[in-house]
Amino acid sequence: MLTQLVSIGNSKGVRIPAALLRQYSIREEVELVPGKNEIVIRPVIRKPREGWDNAFAAMHACGDDALLIDDALDSGEWEWN
């Protein structure tokens, strides 16, 4: 399939037809893989909550994981009707 490059500022872009976007489940992000005389465009498929472990560890290391709301209401002393 042939397509034209489009100017985007100082760069160039490739328009991918909607049918191909649907077929390969391409949403917002793709990976460009340079090869010998070729560039492969691959969809990025992220797993739910991917990277959360690292983000939480970084928050803990910076002390950014402190409670924002006092947990006194969770002591069991309160009866909720």
PDB file with one MODEL, atoms N, CA, C and O in Angstrom:
MODEL        1
ATOM      1  N   MET A   1       0.841  -1.157   0.000  1.00  0.00           N
ATOM      2  CA  MET A   1       0.000   0.000   0.000  1.00  0.00           C
ATOM      3  C   MET A   1       0.899   1.237   0.000  1.00  0.00           C
ATOM      4  O   MET A   1       1.796   1.353   0.836  1.00  0.00           O
ATOM      5  N   LEU A   2       0.670   2.136  -0.908  1.00  0.00           N
ATOM      6  CA  LEU A   2       1.421   3.383  -0.979  1.00  0.00           C
ATOM      7  C   LEU A   2       0.644   4.494  -0.297  1.00  0.00           C
ATOM      8  O   LEU A   2      -0.585   4.538  -0.350  1.00  0.00           O
ATOM      9  N   THR A   3       1.380   5.388   0.342  1.00  0.00           N
ATOM     10  CA  THR A   3       0.765   6.552   0.968  1.00  0.00           C
ATOM     11  C   THR A   3       1.752   7.709   0.906  1.00  0.00           C
ATOM     12  O   THR A   3       2.953   7.498   0.740  1.00  0.00           O
ATOM     13  N   GLN A   4       1.253   8.913   1.039  1.00  0.00           N
ATOM     14  CA  GLN A   4       2.093  10.103   0.979  1.00  0.00           C
ATOM     15  C   GLN A   4       2.525  10.518   2.379  1.00  0.00           C
ATOM     16  O   GLN A   4       1.788  10.342   3.349  1.00  0.00           O
ATOM     17  N   LEU A   5       3.724  11.069   2.467  1.00  0.00           N
ATOM     18  CA  LEU A   5       4.168  11.683   3.714  1.00  0.00           C
ATOM     19  C   LEU A   5       3.533  13.062   3.811  1.00  0.00           C
ATOM     20  O   LEU A   5       3.364  13.752   2.805  1.00  0.00           O
ATOM     21  N   VAL A   6       3.182  13.458   5.035  1.00  0.00           N
ATOM     22  CA  VAL A   6       2.609  14.779   5.255  1.00  0.00           C
ATOM     23  C   VAL A   6       3.543  15.571   6.165  1.00  0.00           C
ATOM     24  O   VAL A   6       4.166  15.008   7.065  1.00  0.00           O
ATOM     25  N   SER A   7       3.637  16.864   5.930  1.00  0.00           N
ATOM     26  CA  SER A   7       4.486  17.721   6.745  1.00  0.00           C
ATOM     27  C   SER A   7       3.806  18.028   8.068  1.00  0.00           C
ATOM     28  O   SER A   7       2.629  18.388   8.110  1.00  0.00           O
ATOM     29  N   ILE A   8       4.566  17.880   9.152  1.00  0.00           N
ATOM     30  CA  ILE A   8       4.104  18.220  10.496  1.00  0.00           C
ATOM     31  C   ILE A   8       5.244  19.000  11.139  1.00  0.00           C
ATOM     32  O   ILE A   8       6.153  18.405  11.720  1.00  0.00           O
ATOM     33  N   GLY A   9       5.204  20.317  11.041  1.00  0.00           N
ATOM     34  CA  GLY A   9       6.309  21.135  11.531  1.00  0.00           C
ATOM     35  C   GLY A   9       7.566  20.820  10.746  1.00  0.00           C
ATOM     36  O   GLY A   9       7.562  20.851   9.516  1.00  0.00           O
ATOM     37  N   ASN A  10       8.645  20.516  11.458  1.00  0.00           N
ATOM     38  CA  ASN A  10       9.899  20.137  10.809  1.00  0.00           C
ATOM     39  C   ASN A  10       9.978  18.644  10.530  1.00  0.00           C
ATOM     40  O   ASN A  10      10.980  18.168   9.998  1.00  0.00           O
ATOM     41  N   SER A  11       8.941  17.904  10.881  1.00  0.00           N
ATOM     42  CA  SER A  11       8.927  16.452  10.726  1.00  0.00           C
ATOM     43  C   SER A  11       8.012  16.041   9.586  1.00  0.00           C
ATOM     44  O   SER A  11       7.403  16.887   8.931  1.00  0.00           O
ATOM     45  N   LYS A  12       7.922  14.762   9.358  1.00  0.00           N
ATOM     46  CA  LYS A  12       6.994  14.177   8.385  1.00  0.00           C
ATOM     47  C   LYS A  12       6.147  13.145   9.099  1.00  0.00           C
ATOM     48  O   LYS A  12       6.589  12.534  10.072  1.00  0.00           O
ATOM     49  N   GLY A  13       4.943  12.953   8.622  1.00  0.00           N
ATOM     50  CA  GLY A  13       4.043  11.968   9.200  1.00  0.00           C
ATOM     51  C   GLY A  13       3.484  11.043   8.144  1.00  0.00           C
ATOM     52  O   GLY A  13       3.563  11.328   6.949  1.00  0.00           O
ATOM     53  N   VAL A  14       2.921   9.938   8.586  1.00  0.00           N
ATOM     54  CA  VAL A  14       2.290   8.960   7.703  1.00  0.00           C
ATOM     55  C   VAL A  14       0.836   8.837   8.130  1.00  0.00           C
ATOM     56  O   VAL A  14       0.558   8.630   9.312  1.00  0.00           O
ATOM     57  N   ARG A  15      -0.084   8.959   7.206  1.00  0.00           N
ATOM     58  CA  ARG A  15      -1.500   8.746   7.504  1.00  0.00           C
ATOM     59  C   ARG A  15      -1.801   7.262   7.369  1.00  0.00           C
ATOM     60  O   ARG A  15      -1.508   6.639   6.348  1.00  0.00           O
ATOM     61  N   ILE A  16      -2.385   6.719   8.409  1.00  0.00           N
ATOM     62  CA  ILE A  16      -2.747   5.302   8.410  1.00  0.00           C
ATOM     63  C   ILE A  16      -4.259   5.226   8.230  1.00  0.00           C
ATOM     64  O   ILE A  16      -5.000   5.809   9.022  1.00  0.00           O
ATOM     65  N   PRO A  17      -4.726   4.522   7.208  1.00  0.00           N
ATOM     66  CA  PRO A  17      -6.173   4.432   6.972  1.00  0.00           C
ATOM     67  C   PRO A  17      -6.919   3.850   8.174  1.00  0.00           C
ATOM     68  O   PRO A  17      -6.399   2.996   8.892  1.00  0.00           O
ATOM     69  N   ALA A  18      -8.149   4.330   8.376  1.00  0.00           N
ATOM     70  CA  ALA A  18      -8.965   3.906   9.511  1.00  0.00           C
ATOM     71  C   ALA A  18      -9.155   2.396   9.549  1.00  0.00           C
ATOM     72  O   ALA A  18      -9.178   1.809  10.631  1.00  0.00           O
ATOM     73  N   ALA A  19      -9.289   1.762   8.406  1.00  0.00           N
ATOM     74  CA  ALA A  19      -9.482   0.307   8.374  1.00  0.00           C
ATOM     75  C   ALA A  19      -8.277  -0.421   8.980  1.00  0.00           C
ATOM     76  O   ALA A  19      -8.445  -1.411   9.693  1.00  0.00           O
ATOM     77  N   LEU A  20      -7.067   0.066   8.699  1.00  0.00           N
ATOM     78  CA  LEU A  20      -5.879  -0.554   9.278  1.00  0.00           C
ATOM     79  C   LEU A  20      -5.781  -0.277  10.774  1.00  0.00           C
ATOM     80  O   LEU A  20      -5.353  -1.138  11.542  1.00  0.00           O
ATOM     81  N   LEU A  21      -6.177   0.920  11.185  1.00  0.00           N
ATOM     82  CA  LEU A  21      -6.178   1.231  12.610  1.00  0.00           C
ATOM     83  C   LEU A  21      -7.086   0.282  13.378  1.00  0.00           C
ATOM     84  O   LEU A  21      -6.730  -0.201  14.452  1.00  0.00           O
ATOM     85  N   ARG A  22      -8.255   0.022  12.822  1.00  0.00           N
ATOM     86  CA  ARG A  22      -9.190  -0.921  13.462  1.00  0.00           C
ATOM     87  C   ARG A  22      -8.643  -2.338  13.427  1.00  0.00           C
ATOM     88  O   ARG A  22      -8.692  -3.049  14.431  1.00  0.00           O
ATOM     89  N   GLN A  23      -8.121  -2.754  12.280  1.00  0.00           N
ATOM     90  CA  GLN A  23      -7.636  -4.125  12.109  1.00  0.00           C
ATOM     91  C   GLN A  23      -6.530  -4.465  13.102  1.00  0.00           C
ATOM     92  O   GLN A  23      -6.477  -5.583  13.615  1.00  0.00           O
ATOM     93  N   TYR A  24      -5.655  -3.514  13.372  1.00  0.00           N
ATOM     94  CA  TYR A  24      -4.513  -3.769  14.246  1.00  0.00           C
ATOM     95  C   TYR A  24      -4.683  -3.161  15.628  1.00  0.00           C
ATOM     96  O   TYR A  24      -3.725  -3.101  16.400  1.00  0.00           O
ATOM     97  N   SER A  25      -5.886  -2.712  15.948  1.00  0.00           N
ATOM     98  CA  SER A  25      -6.207  -2.140  17.261  1.00  0.00           C
ATOM     99  C   SER A  25      -5.246  -1.031  17.665  1.00  0.00           C
ATOM    100  O   SER A  25      -4.798  -0.971  18.810  1.00  0.00           O
ATOM    101  N   ILE A  26      -4.935  -0.161  16.723  1.00  0.00           N
ATOM    102  CA  ILE A  26      -4.061   0.974  17.002  1.00  0.00           C
ATOM    103  C   ILE A  26      -4.938   2.095  17.545  1.00  0.00           C
ATOM    104  O   ILE A  26      -5.909   2.505  16.910  1.00  0.00           O
ATOM    105  N   ARG A  27      -4.579   2.585  18.730  1.00  0.00           N
ATOM    106  CA  ARG A  27      -5.374   3.623  19.380  1.00  0.00           C
ATOM    107  C   ARG A  27      -4.633   4.960  19.369  1.00  0.00           C
ATOM    108  O   ARG A  27      -4.882   5.798  18.503  1.00  0.00           O
ATOM    109  N   GLU A  28      -3.740   5.158  20.308  1.00  0.00           N
ATOM    110  CA  GLU A  28      -3.092   6.448  20.480  1.00  0.00           C
ATOM    111  C   GLU A  28      -1.583   6.398  20.273  1.00  0.00           C
ATOM    112  O   GLU A  28      -0.958   7.429  20.025  1.00  0.00           O
ATOM    113  N   GLU A  29      -0.994   5.216  20.372  1.00  0.00           N
ATOM    114  CA  GLU A  29       0.454   5.130  20.408  1.00  0.00           C
ATOM    115  C   GLU A  29       0.926   3.956  19.548  1.00  0.00           C
ATOM    116  O   GLU A  29       0.315   2.887  19.549  1.00  0.00           O
ATOM    117  N   VAL A  30       2.014   4.169  18.820  1.00  0.00           N
ATOM    118  CA  VAL A  30       2.644   3.104  18.047  1.00  0.00           C
ATOM    119  C   VAL A  30       4.133   3.080  18.366  1.00  0.00           C
ATOM    120  O   VAL A  30       4.694   4.058  18.859  1.00  0.00           O
ATOM    121  N   GLU A  31       4.755   1.953  18.076  1.00  0.00           N
ATOM    122  CA  GLU A  31       6.198   1.809  18.232  1.00  0.00           C
ATOM    123  C   GLU A  31       6.815   1.803  16.842  1.00  0.00           C
ATOM    124  O   GLU A  31       6.359   1.070  15.965  1.00  0.00           O
ATOM    125  N   LEU A  32       7.843   2.609  16.634  1.00  0.00           N
ATOM    126  CA  LEU A  32       8.576   2.600  15.374  1.00  0.00           C
ATOM    127  C   LEU A  32       9.843   1.775  15.575  1.00  0.00           C
ATOM    128  O   LEU A  32      10.648   2.066  16.459  1.00  0.00           O
ATOM    129  N   VAL A  33      10.012   0.748  14.752  1.00  0.00           N
ATOM    130  CA  VAL A  33      11.165  -0.135  14.867  1.00  0.00           C
ATOM    131  C   VAL A  33      12.003   0.004  13.605  1.00  0.00           C
ATOM    132  O   VAL A  33      11.622  -0.497  12.548  1.00  0.00           O
ATOM    133  N   PRO A  34      13.159   0.690  13.709  1.00  0.00           N
ATOM    134  CA  PRO A  34      14.008   0.826  12.523  1.00  0.00           C
ATOM    135  C   PRO A  34      14.717  -0.488  12.226  1.00  0.00           C
ATOM    136  O   PRO A  34      15.205  -1.169  13.128  1.00  0.00           O
ATOM    137  N   GLY A  35      14.762  -0.824  10.957  1.00  0.00           N
ATOM    138  CA  GLY A  35      15.462  -2.023  10.505  1.00  0.00           C
ATOM    139  C   GLY A  35      16.319  -1.677   9.310  1.00  0.00           C
ATOM    140  O   GLY A  35      16.468  -0.510   8.950  1.00  0.00           O
ATOM    141  N   LYS A  36      16.873  -2.694   8.708  1.00  0.00           N
ATOM    142  CA  LYS A  36      17.690  -2.472   7.523  1.00  0.00           C
ATOM    143  C   LYS A  36      16.768  -2.150   6.355  1.00  0.00           C
ATOM    144  O   LYS A  36      16.025  -3.012   5.885  1.00  0.00           O
ATOM    145  N   ASN A  37      16.817  -0.917   5.894  1.00  0.00           N
ATOM    146  CA  ASN A  37      15.999  -0.444   4.764  1.00  0.00           C
ATOM    147  C   ASN A  37      14.497  -0.510   5.012  1.00  0.00           C
ATOM    148  O   ASN A  37      13.718  -0.611   4.064  1.00  0.00           O
ATOM    149  N   GLU A  38      14.077  -0.454   6.288  1.00  0.00           N
ATOM    150  CA  GLU A  38      12.651  -0.474   6.574  1.00  0.00           C
ATOM    151  C   GLU A  38      12.381   0.152   7.938  1.00  0.00           C
ATOM    152  O   GLU A  38      13.261   0.229   8.795  1.00  0.00           O
ATOM    153  N   ILE A  39      11.154   0.592   8.109  1.00  0.00           N
ATOM    154  CA  ILE A  39      10.658   1.058   9.396  1.00  0.00           C
ATOM    155  C   ILE A  39       9.354   0.306   9.647  1.00  0.00           C
ATOM    156  O   ILE A  39       8.419   0.394   8.852  1.00  0.00           O
ATOM    157  N   VAL A  40       9.294  -0.428  10.748  1.00  0.00           N
ATOM    158  CA  VAL A  40       8.103  -1.199  11.092  1.00  0.00           C
ATOM    159  C   VAL A  40       7.298  -0.390  12.105  1.00  0.00           C
ATOM    160  O   VAL A  40       7.850   0.113  13.084  1.00  0.00           O
ATOM    161  N   ILE A  41       5.999  -0.267  11.870  1.00  0.00           N
ATOM    162  CA  ILE A  41       5.086   0.411  12.786  1.00  0.00           C
ATOM    163  C   ILE A  41       4.275  -0.658  13.497  1.00  0.00           C
ATOM    164  O   ILE A  41       3.558  -1.429  12.860  1.00  0.00           O
ATOM    165  N   ARG A  42       4.391  -0.702  14.838  1.00  0.00           N
ATOM    166  CA  ARG A  42       3.674  -1.707  15.621  1.00  0.00           C
ATOM    167  C   ARG A  42       2.748  -1.022  16.616  1.00  0.00           C
ATOM    168  O   ARG A  42       3.089   0.020  17.176  1.00  0.00           O
ATOM    169  N   PRO A  43       1.566  -1.615  16.835  1.00  0.00           N
ATOM    170  CA  PRO A  43       0.692  -1.056  17.869  1.00  0.00           C
ATOM    171  C   PRO A  43       1.298  -1.299  19.248  1.00  0.00           C
ATOM    172  O   PRO A  43       1.939  -2.324  19.478  1.00  0.00           O
ATOM    173  N   VAL A  44       1.096  -0.365  20.154  1.00  0.00           N
ATOM    174  CA  VAL A  44       1.525  -0.536  21.533  1.00  0.00           C
ATOM    175  C   VAL A  44       0.342  -1.089  22.309  1.00  0.00           C
ATOM    176  O   VAL A  44      -0.707  -0.451  22.396  1.00  0.00           O
ATOM    177  N   ILE A  45       0.514  -2.263  22.865  1.00  0.00           N
ATOM    178  CA  ILE A  45      -0.548  -2.901  23.637  1.00  0.00           C
ATOM    179  C   ILE A  45      -0.096  -2.930  25.090  1.00  0.00           C
ATOM    180  O   ILE A  45       0.829  -3.656  25.456  1.00  0.00           O
ATOM    181  N   ARG A  46      -0.752  -2.144  25.889  1.00  0.00           N
ATOM    182  CA  ARG A  46      -0.396  -2.054  27.302  1.00  0.00           C
ATOM    183  C   ARG A  46      -1.337  -2.936  28.126  1.00  0.00           C
ATOM    184  O   ARG A  46      -2.529  -3.043  27.841  1.00  0.00           O
ATOM    185  N   LYS A  47      -0.769  -3.557  29.145  1.00  0.00           N
ATOM    186  CA  LYS A  47      -1.574  -4.347  30.068  1.00  0.00           C
ATOM    187  C   LYS A  47      -2.184  -3.398  31.101  1.00  0.00           C
ATOM    188  O   LYS A  47      -1.567  -2.395  31.459  1.00  0.00           O
ATOM    189  N   PRO A  48      -3.384  -3.706  31.581  1.00  0.00           N
ATOM    190  CA  PRO A  48      -3.969  -2.868  32.625  1.00  0.00           C
ATOM    191  C   PRO A  48      -3.037  -2.767  33.828  1.00  0.00           C
ATOM    192  O   PRO A  48      -2.464  -3.769  34.256  1.00  0.00           O
ATOM    193  N   ARG A  49      -2.887  -1.581  34.364  1.00  0.00           N
ATOM    194  CA  ARG A  49      -2.060  -1.295  35.532  1.00  0.00           C
ATOM    195  C   ARG A  49      -0.580  -1.583  35.314  1.00  0.00           C
ATOM    196  O   ARG A  49       0.165  -1.767  36.276  1.00  0.00           O
ATOM    197  N   GLU A  50      -0.149  -1.622  34.052  1.00  0.00           N
ATOM    198  CA  GLU A  50       1.265  -1.833  33.754  1.00  0.00           C
ATOM    199  C   GLU A  50       2.080  -0.657  34.295  1.00  0.00           C
ATOM    200  O   GLU A  50       1.745   0.499  34.036  1.00  0.00           O
ATOM    201  N   GLY A  51       3.126  -0.938  35.029  1.00  0.00           N
ATOM    202  CA  GLY A  51       4.001   0.090  35.558  1.00  0.00           C
ATOM    203  C   GLY A  51       3.575   0.637  36.914  1.00  0.00           C
ATOM    204  O   GLY A  51       4.276   1.474  37.483  1.00  0.00           O
ATOM    205  N   TRP A  52       2.442   0.183  37.443  1.00  0.00           N
ATOM    206  CA  TRP A  52       1.973   0.694  38.730  1.00  0.00           C
ATOM    207  C   TRP A  52       2.944   0.342  39.854  1.00  0.00           C
ATOM    208  O   TRP A  52       3.170   1.159  40.747  1.00  0.00           O
ATOM    209  N   ASP A  53       3.524  -0.861  39.826  1.00  0.00           N
ATOM    210  CA  ASP A  53       4.452  -1.260  40.888  1.00  0.00           C
ATOM    211  C   ASP A  53       5.614  -0.274  40.990  1.00  0.00           C
ATOM    212  O   ASP A  53       5.978   0.156  42.085  1.00  0.00           O
ATOM    213  N   ASN A  54       6.185   0.077  39.858  1.00  0.00           N
ATOM    214  CA  ASN A  54       7.306   1.024  39.867  1.00  0.00           C
ATOM    215  C   ASN A  54       6.862   2.405  40.325  1.00  0.00           C
ATOM    216  O   ASN A  54       7.589   3.079  41.055  1.00  0.00           O
ATOM    217  N   ALA A  55       5.681   2.831  39.906  1.00  0.00           N
ATOM    218  CA  ALA A  55       5.175   4.145  40.300  1.00  0.00           C
ATOM    219  C   ALA A  55       4.930   4.197  41.804  1.00  0.00           C
ATOM    220  O   ALA A  55       5.259   5.192  42.450  1.00  0.00           O
ATOM    221  N   PHE A  56       4.355   3.134  42.366  1.00  0.00           N
ATOM    222  CA  PHE A  56       4.109   3.107  43.806  1.00  0.00           C
ATOM    223  C   PHE A  56       5.413   3.065  44.589  1.00  0.00           C
ATOM    224  O   PHE A  56       5.529   3.703  45.636  1.00  0.00           O
ATOM    225  N   ALA A  57       6.388   2.324  44.095  1.00  0.00           N
ATOM    226  CA  ALA A  57       7.686   2.269  44.771  1.00  0.00           C
ATOM    227  C   ALA A  57       8.351   3.649  44.759  1.00  0.00           C
ATOM    228  O   ALA A  57       8.948   4.060  45.754  1.00  0.00           O
ATOM    229  N   ALA A  58       8.249   4.353  43.647  1.00  0.00           N
ATOM    230  CA  ALA A  58       8.829   5.695  43.555  1.00  0.00           C
ATOM    231  C   ALA A  58       8.099   6.659  44.489  1.00  0.00           C
ATOM    232  O   ALA A  58       8.734   7.507  45.115  1.00  0.00           O
ATOM    233  N   MET A  59       6.771   6.540  44.589  1.00  0.00           N
ATOM    234  CA  MET A  59       6.005   7.378  45.510  1.00  0.00           C
ATOM    235  C   MET A  59       6.447   7.128  46.949  1.00  0.00           C
ATOM    236  O   MET A  59       6.624   8.070  47.722  1.00  0.00           O
ATOM    237  N   HIS A  60       6.625   5.863  47.303  1.00  0.00           N
ATOM    238  CA  HIS A  60       7.031   5.517  48.658  1.00  0.00           C
ATOM    239  C   HIS A  60       8.423   6.064  48.963  1.00  0.00           C
ATOM    240  O   HIS A  60       8.664   6.590  50.050  1.00  0.00           O
ATOM    241  N   ALA A  61       9.331   5.941  48.008  1.00  0.00           N
ATOM    242  CA  ALA A  61      10.704   6.431  48.205  1.00  0.00           C
ATOM    243  C   ALA A  61      10.728   7.940  48.439  1.00  0.00           C
ATOM    244  O   ALA A  61      11.587   8.441  49.164  1.00  0.00           O
ATOM    245  N   CYS A  62       9.792   8.664  47.830  1.00  0.00           N
ATOM    246  CA  CYS A  62       9.725  10.127  47.989  1.00  0.00           C
ATOM    247  C   CYS A  62       8.831  10.548  49.149  1.00  0.00           C
ATOM    248  O   CYS A  62       8.733  11.735  49.460  1.00  0.00           O
ATOM    249  N   GLY A  63       8.186   9.590  49.784  1.00  0.00           N
ATOM    250  CA  GLY A  63       7.275   9.924  50.877  1.00  0.00           C
ATOM    251  C   GLY A  63       5.952  10.483  50.405  1.00  0.00           C
ATOM    252  O   GLY A  63       5.236  11.126  51.173  1.00  0.00           O
ATOM    253  N   ASP A  64       5.620  10.244  49.146  1.00  0.00           N
ATOM    254  CA  ASP A  64       4.374  10.770  48.578  1.00  0.00           C
ATOM    255  C   ASP A  64       3.188   9.831  48.759  1.00  0.00           C
ATOM    256  O   ASP A  64       2.137  10.040  48.152  1.00  0.00           O
ATOM    257  N   ASP A  65       3.343   8.790  49.594  1.00  0.00           N
ATOM    258  CA  ASP A  65       2.253   7.832  49.776  1.00  0.00           C
ATOM    259  C   ASP A  65       1.563   7.986  51.131  1.00  0.00           C
ATOM    260  O   ASP A  65       0.925   7.049  51.612  1.00  0.00           O
ATOM    261  N   ALA A  66       1.685   9.147  51.741  1.00  0.00           N
ATOM    262  CA  ALA A  66       1.026   9.401  53.027  1.00  0.00           C
ATOM    263  C   ALA A  66      -0.477   9.529  52.823  1.00  0.00           C
ATOM    264  O   ALA A  66      -0.940   9.954  51.765  1.00  0.00           O
ATOM    265  N   LEU A  67      -1.235   9.152  53.863  1.00  0.00           N
ATOM    266  CA  LEU A  67      -2.689   9.267  53.788  1.00  0.00           C
ATOM    267  C   LEU A  67      -3.111  10.728  53.698  1.00  0.00           C
ATOM    268  O   LEU A  67      -2.544  11.581  54.381  1.00  0.00           O
ATOM    269  N   LEU A  68      -4.088  11.018  52.871  1.00  0.00           N
ATOM    270  CA  LEU A  68      -4.607  12.370  52.734  1.00  0.00           C
ATOM    271  C   LEU A  68      -5.769  12.617  53.688  1.00  0.00           C
ATOM    272  O   LEU A  68      -6.042  13.755  54.068  1.00  0.00           O
ATOM    273  N   ILE A  69      -6.445  11.548  54.069  1.00  0.00           N
ATOM    274  CA  ILE A  69      -7.598  11.647  54.954  1.00  0.00           C
ATOM    275  C   ILE A  69      -7.324  10.783  56.177  1.00  0.00           C
ATOM    276  O   ILE A  69      -6.864   9.648  56.050  1.00  0.00           O
ATOM    277  N   ASP A  70      -7.605  11.319  57.355  1.00  0.00           N
ATOM    278  CA  ASP A  70      -7.407  10.578  58.592  1.00  0.00           C
ATOM    279  C   ASP A  70      -8.259   9.308  58.553  1.00  0.00           C
ATOM    280  O   ASP A  70      -9.427   9.355  58.168  1.00  0.00           O
ATOM    281  N   ASP A  71      -7.682   8.183  58.947  1.00  0.00           N
ATOM    282  CA  ASP A  71      -8.413   6.922  58.900  1.00  0.00           C
ATOM    283  C   ASP A  71      -9.094   6.594  60.228  1.00  0.00           C
ATOM    284  O   ASP A  71      -9.386   5.428  60.491  1.00  0.00           O
ATOM    285  N   ALA A  72      -9.353   7.600  61.070  1.00  0.00           N
ATOM    286  CA  ALA A  72     -10.018   7.387  62.360  1.00  0.00           C
ATOM    287  C   ALA A  72     -11.405   6.785  62.182  1.00  0.00           C
ATOM    288  O   ALA A  72     -11.875   6.047  63.048  1.00  0.00           O
ATOM    289  N   LEU A  73     -12.061   7.090  61.075  1.00  0.00           N
ATOM    290  CA  LEU A  73     -13.403   6.548  60.843  1.00  0.00           C
ATOM    291  C   LEU A  73     -13.372   5.056  60.544  1.00  0.00           C
ATOM    292  O   LEU A  73     -14.413   4.400  60.588  1.00  0.00           O
ATOM    293  N   ASP A  74     -12.223   4.518  60.246  1.00  0.00           N
ATOM    294  CA  ASP A  74     -12.097   3.098  59.945  1.00  0.00           C
ATOM    295  C   ASP A  74     -11.768   2.270  61.181  1.00  0.00           C
ATOM    296  O   ASP A  74     -11.469   1.082  61.055  1.00  0.00           O
ATOM    297  N   SER A  75     -11.814   2.861  62.369  1.00  0.00           N
ATOM    298  CA  SER A  75     -11.402   2.165  63.594  1.00  0.00           C
ATOM    299  C   SER A  75     -12.409   1.123  64.055  1.00  0.00           C
ATOM    300  O   SER A  75     -12.080   0.313  64.922  1.00  0.00           O
ATOM    301  N   GLY A  76     -13.601   1.111  63.521  1.00  0.00           N
ATOM    302  CA  GLY A  76     -14.625   0.152  63.939  1.00  0.00           C
ATOM    303  C   GLY A  76     -15.524   0.689  65.028  1.00  0.00           C
ATOM    304  O   GLY A  76     -16.485   0.021  65.409  1.00  0.00           O
ATOM    305  N   GLU A  77     -15.246   1.868  65.538  1.00  0.00           N
ATOM    306  CA  GLU A  77     -16.061   2.464  66.593  1.00  0.00           C
ATOM    307  C   GLU A  77     -17.381   3.015  66.070  1.00  0.00           C
ATOM    308  O   GLU A  77     -18.324   3.217  66.835  1.00  0.00           O
ATOM    309  N   TRP A  78     -17.443   3.247  64.811  1.00  0.00           N
ATOM    310  CA  TRP A  78     -18.629   3.884  64.226  1.00  0.00           C
ATOM    311  C   TRP A  78     -19.548   2.823  63.662  1.00  0.00           C
ATOM    312  O   TRP A  78     -19.102   1.834  63.081  1.00  0.00           O
ATOM    313  N   GLU A  79     -20.854   3.047  63.845  1.00  0.00           N
ATOM    314  CA  GLU A  79     -21.841   2.171  63.224  1.00  0.00           C
ATOM    315  C   GLU A  79     -22.511   2.942  62.101  1.00  0.00           C
ATOM    316  O   GLU A  79     -23.022   4.043  62.305  1.00  0.00           O
ATOM    317  N   TRP A  80     -22.504   2.372  60.953  1.00  0.00           N
ATOM    318  CA  TRP A  80     -23.115   3.016  59.791  1.00  0.00           C
ATOM    319  C   TRP A  80     -24.472   2.339  59.555  1.00  0.00           C
ATOM    320  O   TRP A  80     -24.543   1.122  59.384  1.00  0.00           O
ATOM    321  N   ASN A  81     -25.517   3.116  59.547  1.00  0.00           N
ATOM    322  CA  ASN A  81     -26.850   2.566  59.322  1.00  0.00           C
ATOM    323  C   ASN A  81     -27.299   2.807  57.919  1.00  0.00           C
ATOM    324  O   ASN A  81     -28.403   2.411  57.547  1.00  0.00           O
TER     325      ASN A  81
ENDMDL
END
